[in-house]
Amino acid sequence: MYILSSIPLLFNLGTGEIVLIALVVLLLFGGRKIPELMRGIGKGVRGFKQGLNEIQDEISNPVEDKKDDKDKKEDKTAEKK
């Protein structure tokens, strides 16, 4: 039970702790690598959001899209014959 009660305290960071973490990150990666790191994180978040939007679109219109795709495939095979 002690472990569960200490988890919320883990995310209770003050200004001093945040500044210390920022300084450690600056020392580890250097001033030149931090913008590249942030760009990579931004691209990852953007890709994740795009994936979520695509999944929501598929969930909202699954039957119509599949039906249209089948009709198009049948039309193409009929044209080839």
Summary of the structure (lengths in Angstrom):
residues: 81
radius of gyration: 24.8
end to end distance: 70.9
largest distance: 73.6
contacts: 146
relative contact order: 0.05
helix: 91%
strand: 0%
